[in-house]
Amino acid sequence: MNTAYGFITPKIGFNYANYNLTEVNQNYAMTQYGNSLDQSSTRALPIFSLDSGLFFEKESEAMGEKFTQTLEPRLFYVYIPYEDQSRMPVFDTGLADLNMGTLFTENQYVGGDRVNNANQLSAAITSNIIDSNGKQILGMMIGERFYFDNQRVYLPGETLRSGERSDIVAAASANLENNWKLNSALDYNTDNGELIKGNIGLRYNPTPGKSLNLSYRYTQGTLNEYVGSTQWPIGSGYYALANLDYSVLDRKPVEIVTGIEYDAGCWQSRFVVQRVQTATAQANYAFFYQLVLGGMTSIGTSPLDLLHRTITGYKNPSLISDDYRQENNE
């Protein structure tokens, strides 16, 4: 039920799963988790959720510019009854990170082997500042989940949730002048007043094929890293590629990627070197060389998945139009 000023979305679902295990599956479970599993087991759970939100707008003016400020509160209630799943296997399921996306999902597990019991309410508020051209200048979000029942469904080895509230999660983004963009997010525990996770990133991406990224990532006890990456044209169809992931805890680079690619229009080539630090003093190296003919035939090992993962905003030069490159002398 949608209107210009808000929405209400009731939802009723049903989750059904049946497992029939072989002796090999059962032995594996005993080895991994220390408990035996039922050879045949079934889960049948109804799921009810109610999502709702309101939209408010306010026109304002600052420094001669007109802006629209929005305020968007949202409530999301979920009820899933408890069903014992401790003797059911776990093949491909893990616990999802709490963030502004997973705050509004019914199941906190990713995968089909567990469905959590739930009697909970997620609350969040979003505010955006939009200029007269419809471009978002600033966006801010903050949310929290409230639990009315204890956690009873769990993965092997998982620590059961305690308390009646989740951590506070928040995110903010700002589109700055001259094509700079700032993004940040955090996960804050209000019980002990500690930052559980956080990240902040600065990105410069004025045009396709030009990307410069600097970021800092923190996870309590496990992660404290600075990351920098770039894809940048260096003239005559050549692009420089680089990524550096440096661990403050280990005082050494975790991953280094360097490379160069060339786009001649009818064919492309790229050469990339990856260095990954291992738990020992040794580091692993990988070398990629790819030759693409006519955009169809490819020779060698493609590093494109690696480049998309390590360089935010990476754009395959073959997808950048010739007209655009001529206009920008690339």
C-alpha positions in Angstrom: 0.0 0.0 0.0 1.9 3.0 -1.3 1.1 6.7 -1.2 3.1 9.9 -1.8 3.7 10.3 1.9 4.4 6.7 2.9 4.0 2.9 2.6 2.8 -0.2 4.4 3.9 -3.6 3.2 2.5 -6.7 5.1 4.0 -10.0 4.0 3.2 -13.6 4.8 5.6 -16.4 3.8 6.4 -20.0 4.4 9.8 -21.7 4.6 10.1 -25.4 4.0 13.2 -27.6 3.9 13.8 -31.3 4.0 17.2 -33.1 4.4 18.0 -36.8 3.7 21.6 -37.4 4.7 24.0 -40.2 3.8 26.3 -41.8 6.2 29.1 -39.7 4.8 27.2 -36.5 5.5 26.6 -37.5 9.1 30.2 -38.4 9.7 31.3 -35.1 8.3 29.0 -33.2 10.6 30.3 -35.2 13.6 33.9 -34.2 12.6 33.1 -30.6 12.0 30.6 -29.8 14.8 30.9 -32.6 17.3 27.3 -33.5 17.2 25.4 -36.1 15.2 22.6 -35.2 12.8 19.2 -36.7 12.1 19.4 -38.7 8.9 16.0 -37.2 7.8 14.8 -33.9 9.1 12.2 -31.3 8.1 11.7 -27.6 8.8 8.4 -25.9 8.2 8.1 -22.3 9.3 5.6 -19.5 8.7 7.1 -16.0 8.4 5.3 -12.7 9.0 6.7 -9.2 8.5 5.3 -5.7 8.3 7.3 -2.9 6.7 6.3 0.7 6.9 7.7 4.2 6.3 6.8 7.8 5.9 8.2 10.5 3.6 8.6 14.2 4.7 10.1 17.0 2.6 11.1 20.5 3.4 12.3 23.2 1.0 15.1 25.4 2.1 17.7 27.8 0.8 21.4 28.4 1.6 24.0 30.6 0.0 21.5 31.5 -2.8 20.9 27.8 -3.7 17.6 26.0 -3.2 17.6 22.5 -1.6 15.1 19.9 -0.6 15.6 18.1 2.7 13.9 14.7 3.3 13.1 12.9 6.5 12.2 9.2 6.1 11.4 7.1 9.3 11.0 3.4 8.8 9.7 0.5 11.0 10.1 -3.2 10.2 8.5 -5.9 12.4 9.2 -9.6 11.9 7.7 -12.7 13.6 9.0 -16.2 13.0 8.2 -18.9 15.6 10.9 -21.1 17.0 11.7 -24.5 15.6 14.7 -26.6 16.8 17.2 -26.9 13.9 20.2 -28.0 15.9 20.2 -31.5 14.4 19.9 -30.2 10.8 23.1 -29.9 8.7 24.9 -26.7 7.7 26.2 -26.8 4.1 26.5 -23.2 2.9 25.0 -20.9 5.6 26.6 -18.1 7.6 25.7 -15.2 9.8 25.0 -12.0 7.9 26.8 -8.8 9.0 24.5 -6.2 10.6 24.2 -3.1 8.4 21.6 -0.8 6.9 20.7 -3.4 4.4 20.4 -6.5 6.6 18.6 -4.5 9.3 15.4 -4.9 7.1 15.6 -8.6 6.3 13.6 -11.4 8.0 16.4 -14.0 8.3 19.8 -13.0 9.8 21.4 -16.0 8.1 22.7 -16.1 4.5 21.9 -19.5 3.0 19.1 -22.0 3.4 20.2 -24.1 6.3 19.0 -21.9 9.2 16.0 -19.7 9.7 16.2 -17.6 12.9 13.3 -17.3 15.4 12.2 -13.7 15.5 10.0 -11.3 17.4 11.7 -8.1 16.6 11.4 -4.5 15.4 13.9 -2.6 13.3 13.8 1.2 13.4 15.7 3.6 11.2 15.6 7.1 9.9 17.1 8.5 6.7 17.7 12.1 5.7 18.8 13.5 2.4 19.7 16.9 1.1 19.0 17.2 -2.6 19.8 20.2 -4.9 17.5 21.8 -7.4 18.8 19.4 -10.2 17.8 16.3 -8.2 21.4 15.5 -7.2 21.9 14.1 -3.7 24.4 16.4 -1.8 24.3 14.7 1.6 22.7 11.5 2.9 22.6 10.1 6.4 21.0 6.9 7.9 20.9 5.5 11.4 19.1 2.4 12.7 18.8 -0.2 15.4 16.9 -3.5 16.0 14.9 -4.3 19.2 14.4 -7.9 20.3 11.4 -9.1 22.2 12.5 -12.8 22.4 15.8 -14.5 23.1 17.8 -16.1 20.3 17.2 -19.9 20.2 18.3 -20.8 16.6 22.1 -20.8 16.0 24.9 -22.1 13.9 27.5 -24.5 15.3 30.0 -22.5 17.3 28.0 -19.3 17.2 27.8 -17.1 20.3 24.1 -16.5 21.2 22.9 -13.0 21.2 22.5 -11.3 24.6 20.5 -8.1 25.3 17.4 -6.7 24.0 18.9 -4.3 21.4 21.3 -4.7 18.5 24.3 -2.4 17.8 23.5 0.9 16.3 24.4 1.0 12.6 24.8 4.3 10.7 26.0 5.4 7.3 26.6 8.7 5.6 27.6 9.9 2.1 28.4 13.3 0.6 28.9 14.4 -3.0 31.6 17.0 -2.7 32.7 19.6 -5.3 34.7 18.6 -8.4 33.5 14.9 -8.5 34.7 13.9 -5.1 32.5 11.6 -3.0 32.8 10.7 0.7 31.2 7.5 2.2 31.3 6.2 5.8 29.6 3.6 7.9 29.8 2.3 11.5 28.6 -0.4 13.8 28.5 0.9 17.4 27.8 -1.1 20.6 25.9 1.0 23.0 26.3 -1.5 25.9 30.0 -1.1 26.3 30.5 2.1 24.2 32.8 0.5 21.7 33.1 0.8 17.9 32.7 -2.7 16.5 33.2 -1.9 12.8 33.7 1.2 10.8 34.9 2.5 7.4 35.4 5.7 5.6 36.3 6.2 2.0 37.1 9.1 -0.3 36.6 8.6 -4.1 37.4 10.7 -7.1 35.7 9.4 -10.3 35.3 12.4 -12.7 34.8 10.2 -15.8 34.8 6.6 -16.8 38.3 5.2 -16.7 39.5 7.7 -14.1 39.2 6.5 -10.6 41.1 7.3 -7.4 40.1 5.7 -4.1 41.4 6.1 -0.5 39.8 4.3 2.4 40.2 3.2 6.0 38.5 0.0 7.4 38.3 -1.2 11.0 36.9 -4.3 12.7 37.4 -4.7 16.4 40.3 -7.1 17.1 40.7 -8.4 13.5 41.0 -5.6 10.9 42.8 -2.2 10.8 43.6 -1.4 7.2 44.3 1.5 4.8 43.5 0.9 1.2 44.3 2.9 -1.9 43.6 2.1 -5.6 43.4 3.7 -9.0 42.7 3.3 -12.6 44.1 6.2 -14.6 44.7 7.0 -18.3 48.3 7.8 -19.1 47.8 8.6 -22.8 47.6 6.9 -26.2 45.2 4.3 -25.0 47.2 3.2 -22.0 45.8 2.9 -18.4 47.7 2.5 -15.2 46.3 0.1 -12.6 47.2 -0.1 -8.9 45.9 -1.2 -5.5 47.6 -1.2 -2.0 45.9 -2.8 1.0 48.1 -2.1 4.1 47.5 -3.7 7.5 48.3 -1.6 10.5 48.1 -4.6 12.8 50.6 -6.6 10.8 52.6 -3.5 9.7 52.9 -4.8 6.2 50.9 -4.9 2.9 48.2 -7.5 2.8 47.7 -7.2 -1.0 49.3 -5.3 -3.8 48.1 -5.2 -7.4 49.9 -3.3 -10.2 49.3 -3.4 -13.9 48.9 -1.7 -17.2 46.3 -2.1 -19.9 46.1 -0.9 -23.5 43.0 -0.4 -25.7 43.6 -0.1 -29.4 39.9 -0.2 -30.2 39.8 -3.4 -32.2 42.0 -5.2 -29.6 43.0 -4.9 -25.9 45.7 -6.2 -23.7 46.4 -6.1 -20.0 49.2 -7.3 -17.8 48.6 -7.4 -14.0 50.7 -8.6 -11.1 49.2 -9.5 -7.7 51.1 -10.0 -4.4 49.2 -11.5 -1.5 50.8 -11.8 1.9 50.3 -15.1 3.7 50.3 -16.0 7.4 53.9 -17.0 7.0 56.8 -14.8 5.9 56.3 -15.9 2.3 54.0 -14.0 -0.1 52.1 -15.5 -3.0 52.4 -13.9 -6.5 50.1 -14.2 -9.4 50.7 -12.9 -13.0 47.9 -12.2 -15.4 48.2 -11.5 -19.1 45.2 -11.2 -21.4 44.9 -10.4 -25.1 41.4 -9.7 -26.4 40.8 -9.6 -30.1 37.7 -7.9 -31.5 36.0 -8.0 -28.1 35.3 -11.7 -28.6 38.3 -13.9 -28.7 40.4 -13.9 -25.5 43.9 -15.4 -25.0 45.4 -15.8 -21.6 44.1 -15.4 -18.0 41.6 -12.6 -17.4 42.3 -10.3 -14.4 39.0 -8.5 -14.7 37.4 -10.1 -11.6 40.5 -9.1 -9.6 40.4 -5.5 -11.0 36.7 -5.0 -10.3 37.3 -6.3 -6.7 40.3 -4.3 -5.8 39.7 -1.0 -7.8 36.4 0.7 -6.9 35.0 2.3 -10.1 37.2 0.3 -12.5 35.9 0.5 -16.0 36.9 -1.8 -18.9 38.4 0.5 -21.5 36.6 -1.4 -24.3 33.3 -0.1 -22.7 34.4 3.5 -22.9 33.1 5.1 -26.1 35.6 6.4 -28.7 33.8 9.7 -28.9 34.3 10.3 -25.2 38.0 9.4 -25.3 38.6 11.7 -28.3 36.9 14.6 -26.4 39.1 14.0 -23.4 42.3 13.3 -25.4 42.7 9.8 -23.9 
